[in-house]
């Protein structure tokens, strides 16, 4: 009887400690908004079942304060069942909105590219799926507004923008947006 009470007590303490531990770990890693493991698994399951080749899993929070960091998951499915393949990835600013509407994304591209950390290529086994991490860390002085990003996956390099990459080279694309709030 005492053993059962001890086990129940330990489970209750662990359940209470998990939210605190998750918050503590995110502070250590520096990532404010994280994609959950469940969202990452659902992404891979979705691209495997839906017949799409590229997908993205985003943190549940889309409005960020300046200086916050987010981790996203990029999912790639290799539709070639007879061979593993290296795919090339480019993430870039596609459109601006809110207070930034009307500005050209290309005028901010050099600065925005410093906000992004991701693997520029991914090898995916024949018929398999893989997810890789994308870290988005806007500068602390980033302007308030809506930033829409495009994830472009290509079959060969160079993989630049949707408009500049030959259509035959484009494997798949997806987009996501964040809003940086005013002070």
N, C-alpha and C positions, 0 to 999 in steps of 0.2 A: 504494500500500500504506500509506504514511504517513497519507494522508487517512482511510482506513478506520479505522485505529487511533485517530486523533484523534476521529473521530465516535463510536466505541464508548466511548472514555474519557469523552467529554462526556456521553453517555447514562447511563453508570454513575454519574458524579458527580451528575447531575441527579436520578437515582433515589434516591441516598443523601440528597440535600439536601431532597427533598420533605417527608418527615415533620417535619424540623426547621423548614422554612419554614411548614408548616401550623400547627405549635405556636406559632411566633413570631407569625404573623398573628392567631391567636385571642387571644393575650395583648394584642396591640395593640387589637383590637376590643372586648375585654372580655367576649366570649362564651365561656364555658367548654365548653358542650355545644352542638354545631352539627348541624343536619340536613345531610346530604350532598346534593350536587347530584343524585346518583343516586337518593336517596330522594325528592327533590322531583319528579324526572322520573317515577319509578315511581308516585307519588301521582297525578299528572295523567293518566298512562296508565291507571291503575286506575279512576279515576272516569269516564274517557271510555268504557272498555270494559265496566265492570260495571253501568252504568246508575244509579249512585249520583250524588247531586248535591253532597255535601259529604264531605270527607275531611281527615285530618290526618296529617302526617309528623312524627315525633318523633325527637329525638336517641336514639342507642342506649343511653345511660345514663339510668336512671330513679331511681337513688339519688344524691342530691346532698348536698354539704356546704353548710353555711350560707355565704351570700355568693356562691355560684356562679350563673351566668346561662346560660339556654338559649335557643336559637332553634328555633322550630317552623315548619312550613309548613302553612297552611290552604289547601285546594284547593276551588274552587267550579266546578261545571260548569253552564253555562246550558242548560237543557233546551229553551228557546225558540229554535227555529232561524230564526225570522223577525224577531227583534229583539234588539238588545243590551239589557242590563238592569242596573240598579244593585241590588245586594244589600246588606243591612244585617247587620252582624256584632256579636255580643256574646259575650264570653268571661267566664265567672264561675265562682266556686267552687261546686261542686255537692254535694260530700260530703267528710267527713273520716274518716280511719281511723287505725289503729295507735294510738299514744299519744293521739291527738286524738279517737278514737272516742267518740261520745256528745255531742260539742259540736255546736252548731248552726252550719252554714256561714254563715247570715245574720248571726250575731254577729261574724264576722270579715271580712265582705264589704268593708267600707270600707277596711280595711288591705290586704286581698288585691288590691283593684282597683289599688292603687299599684304592685303588682308587675308588672302587665301593660301591654305596649305593642303596639298593633296598629291597623290601619286600621279605623274603624268602618263604612266602606262600601267596596264594590268594584264597579267597572263591568266586566262580562264581555260580550264580543262575542257576537252571535247564534250559538248552537250551539257556542260555544267554552268553553275551560277556562282558569282562571287560578289562580295560587297567590300568596298574600301572606304576609308574615312576621309571626310572633307572637314577641315577646321576653318571657320570663318571668324576672324577677329578684327572687327572694325576699329579704326584708329580712335583714340579717346577724343579727338577733336572732330570726328565725323559730323557732317551736316545732317540735320534732322530731315527725314524724308523716307520714301519707299525705294528700296533697291531690289530690282529683279535680276536674278542671275540665270544664266543658261549653262547647263551641263551638256557638253557635246562629246560624243564618243565616236571615234573614227576607226576605220579598218587599217589605215596606214598613216604615217606622219608625213606632212604636217597636218595638224588638227587645229585650225585657228578659230573661225567663227562660222556660224550657220550660213551666212551670206558669202563668205570668201572660200569655203571648202567645197571642192567639187562634189556634186550630189552622189556620185558613185562611191565616194570615200566615206560618206556619213553612215554610221552604223545605227545610231539612235540619239535621241535628245530628250531632255526634260528640263523644266525650269522650276524655280522656287523664289520666294521673295521674303524680305524682312523689312520691318519698319523701325527706324531709329527715332525715338521720341525726342522732342525738344526738351531742354532743361526743365 
